[in-house]
């Protein structure tokens, strides 16, 4: 068993907010290196997390003795970096959206297979205790027959029109709400319910221009909000049922809700990571919109090591960053265990094959929006 798990970071954005703080909570972990082309970002990252090695060229970082590389760069850089790390025999945890398209994702899958190293996509909500409880309820038949799922995500992250133009505004570089948020929701549906057979999607851009570094308006080619319907296929527990995904990044407030509606009850995950349920037998007849539903909170049961981890999260900066940051801590906990024990796979984690399937759904969504029709996966 390895004494220290050595981790490097390619990129210093999301890694600064969630990944490095999460791994810092783990015993027997060394935050060893970071690569970022911006010197000020790199230096601050190194100082904040007491990292000894910093590089402007990511290729040089891969020469270090590392067990895992977290790839948190923009999507158009993922393939080369991921394949470079895997070629060195280093494990990879790649941010989403996984790739620019399914062909690129397939190449990354093949690189992972040839390497034999741990290769995961950061769909951390799978490891959030509330989501795991949801899955247990679905798999155990507690919800009954699945009628549909509904996801509504309202963010104000891109509401200001003066927000500078960046890669996020460029669809050719992997920018947009469908890739950034939709990828998580597609994975959540796959993990809980199963595979999607076809999709109908509309991508929209509310703010068509943003200022570049000189203040000149620059065209936005990516979506800042979208609506997508998915129909579940035979490799699911809800054949023929539908999933609704509605996401905006230009809202006036923040809201997250993911509901699974069944013949016995509806369960809902909220943005604070709380799980709620309401029983069908408690439903009132008629059309009154006055009476609120009788939601009851469901408290997940955790093993002792995750109870300790939960307390560490509560005392850290991660707690204020919501379910994605908190979910990442539980994923990181499992990744460190796997690396210390020499495991090449992790049960329930999203691997590169999952990344490929999600990318196929995203590609179909983009195609559906262009053609304005349903597209089969």
BELGIUR-V506829 format. One record per backbone hydrogen bond with DSSP energy under -1.0 kcal/mol. NH is the residue of the N-H (numbers start at 0). CO is the residue of the C=O. If there is no record, write none. Layout:
nh co
NH CO
NH CO
This chain:
nh co
1 339
4 27
6 29
7 67
8 32
9 69
10 34
16 12
17 13
18 13
19 14
21 17
22 18
23 19
24 21
25 22
29 4
31 6
31 29
32 6
33 52
34 8
35 54
41 37
42 38
43 39
44 40
45 41
46 42
47 43
48 44
50 45
52 31
54 33
59 56
61 57
62 59
63 60
65 63
66 5
67 5
68 90
69 7
70 92
71 9
75 172
76 73
77 74
80 76
81 77
82 78
83 79
84 80
85 81
86 82
88 85
89 84
90 66
91 117
92 68
93 119
94 70
104 100
105 101
106 102
107 103
108 104
109 105
110 106
111 107
112 108
113 109
114 110
115 111
119 91
120 349
121 93
122 120
125 122
126 123
127 124
131 127
132 128
133 129
134 130
135 131
136 132
137 133
138 134
139 135
140 137
141 136
146 260
147 260
148 241
149 258
150 243
151 256
152 245
153 254
154 247
157 248
158 155
162 159
164 210
168 165
169 166
172 169
173 170
174 169
176 222
179 175
180 176
181 176
184 180
185 181
186 182
187 183
188 184
189 185
190 186
191 187
192 188
193 188
194 234
196 230
197 230
198 374
199 228
201 226
203 224
209 217
211 215
214 211
217 209
219 207
220 168
221 168
223 203
224 203
225 246
226 201
227 244
228 199
229 242
230 197
231 240
232 194
235 233
236 192
239 231
240 237
242 229
243 148
244 227
245 150
246 225
247 152
248 223
250 154
254 153
256 151
257 268
258 149
259 266
260 147
261 264
262 144
263 142
264 142
265 277
266 259
267 275
268 257
269 273
272 269
275 267
276 295
277 265
279 263
281 278
282 279
294 292
295 276
297 274
306 302
307 303
308 304
309 305
310 306
311 307
312 308
313 309
314 310
315 312
320 317
325 321
326 322
327 323
328 324
329 325
330 326
331 327
332 328
333 329
334 330
335 331
336 332
337 333
338 334
339 335
340 336
342 337
348 345
354 350
355 351
356 352
357 353
358 354
359 355
360 356
361 357
362 358
363 359
364 360
365 361
366 362
367 363
368 364
369 365
370 366
371 367
372 367
374 198
376 196
